[in-house]
C-alpha cells in the first residue's frame, strides 16, 4: 500500500474511532459533553480529528523533506501536542465528560502517532 493511501486511512480511522466513542458516550450512555458553555457535538469531533490528522500529516511531510531525522522529530512534536491537548478536556462539566474527552484525545493521538510515524 502506498504511503499516501495508508496515511489517509490512518486519519480516517482516528476520526472513526472518535465518532464511535462520541456515539457510545452521548446518545447511548447519555453523557453531557460540555466544555465551559459549549456542547461538544459530532461535527466538531469530526472536524477536530480531520484537522489534527491532516496537520500532523503535513508537518510530517515537511519534516521529512527538511531534516535528516524528520520522523523522530515528528514523534517528539506529536507527543508534546498530545500532552498539551489533554489539558482542554479538564474544563468539562462532569467527571464522565472529562473521561470521555480525554479518551478521545488519547485514542485519536495514539492512532495518529502509531499510523503516521511509520514510513
C-alpha positions in Angstrom: 0.0 0.0 0.0 1.4 3.4 -0.9 2.3 5.9 1.9 -0.3 8.5 0.9 -3.2 6.0 0.9 -2.0 4.5 4.2 -1.8 7.9 5.8 -5.3 8.9 4.6 -6.6 5.7 6.1 -4.9 6.5 9.4 -6.6 9.9 9.6 -10.0 8.4 8.7 -9.5 5.6 11.2 -8.7 8.1 14.0 -11.8 10.1 13.1 -14.0 7.0 13.0 -12.8 5.9 16.5 -13.5 9.3 17.9 -17.0 9.3 16.4 -17.6 5.8 17.7 -16.6 6.9 21.2 -18.8 10.0 20.9 -21.8 7.9 19.9 -21.2 5.4 22.7 -20.9 8.3 25.2 -23.5 10.8 24.2 -26.6 9.2 22.6 -26.1 5.7 24.1 -24.8 6.4 27.6 -26.3 9.9 27.9 -23.1 11.7 28.9 -23.4 15.5 28.6 -20.2 16.5 26.7 -19.8 20.2 27.5 -16.7 22.2 28.0 -17.5 25.5 29.6 -20.8 26.5 28.0 -20.1 24.7 24.7 -21.6 21.4 23.9 -19.3 19.0 22.0 -21.3 17.6 19.1 -20.3 15.0 16.5 -19.5 17.7 13.8 -16.8 19.4 16.0 -15.4 16.0 16.8 -15.1 15.0 13.1 -13.6 18.4 12.2 -11.1 18.4 15.0 -9.9 14.9 14.2 -9.6 15.7 10.5 -7.7 19.0 11.2 -5.4 17.3 13.7 -4.7 14.4 11.4 -4.1 16.4 8.3 -1.9 18.9 10.2 0.1 16.1 11.6 0.5 14.5 8.2 1.5 17.9 6.7 4.1 18.5 9.4 5.5 15.0 9.0 5.8 15.6 5.2 7.6 18.9 5.8 10.0 17.5 8.4 10.8 14.5 6.2 11.9 16.9 3.5 13.9 19.4 5.6 15.6 17.3 8.2 17.5 14.1 8.2 15.5 12.7 11.1 12.1 14.1 10.3 10.3 11.0 11.6 11.9 11.2 15.0 11.3 15.0 15.3 7.7 14.5 14.3 7.1 11.9 17.0 8.5 14.2 19.7 6.4 17.1 18.5 3.3 14.9 18.2 3.8 13.7 21.8 4.1 17.2 23.1 1.0 18.3 21.2 -1.0 15.3 22.5 0.1 16.1 26.1 -0.9 19.8 25.7 -4.2 18.9 24.1 -5.2 16.8 27.1 -5.5 20.0 29.2 -8.6 21.1 27.2 -10.9 18.3 28.4 -10.1 19.1 32.0 -12.6 22.0 31.8 -15.5 19.7 31.0 -18.7 19.9 33.0 -18.6 16.5 34.7 -16.2 13.7 35.5 -17.8 11.5 32.9 -17.3 14.2 30.2 -13.7 14.6 31.3 -13.0 10.9 30.9 -14.8 10.7 27.5 -13.0 13.7 26.1 -9.6 12.6 27.5 -10.3 9.2 26.0 -11.0 10.8 22.6 -7.7 12.8 22.8 -5.6 9.8 23.7 -7.2 7.4 21.2 -7.0 9.8 18.3 -3.5 10.9 19.3 -2.4 7.3 19.7 -3.8 6.2 16.3 -2.2 9.2 14.6 1.1 8.6 16.3 1.2 4.9 15.5 -0.1 5.3 12.0 1.7 8.4 10.8 5.0 7.6 12.5 5.6 4.7 10.1 7.3 5.4 6.9 
